Amino acid sequence: MRSEQIGDAAKTFALRVQTADVGRYGIMFRTPFSGAIPAPSFADFETAALWQGQGKENLSYGLDVHESHEEAGRPRVRKLMSLEWGHNSEVALVSFYKGDWDASFLEVLK
């Protein structure tokens, strides 16, 4: 595990997270001490309104799993899973990409 700062301190936010690279997978862990997660920027008003309508804030802790792969000869990164939990035992599976990656991921971790 290593600690990284994602973003530029001179910009609006700096997010400190723990990361690990395991094979073609990347793992990112954040805690309440990581800093605020900025709202995403959207290309159109409709998408932004839908996102804001959800009205959910991030829970205190988060774990994301990404996969590096090639698409059309170019490197790409895809988020496979995002899990969040808080101090009050609340847990949220924010996103999950269904596929055969989970068995492969567990094998890499062994």
Beta strands, then each sheet from edge to edge (+ up, - down):
strand 1: 2-6
strand 2: 15-22
strand 3: 25-30
strand 4: 61-71
strand 5: 74-85
strand 6: 91-96
sheet 1: 1+ 2- 3+ 4- 5+ 6-
end
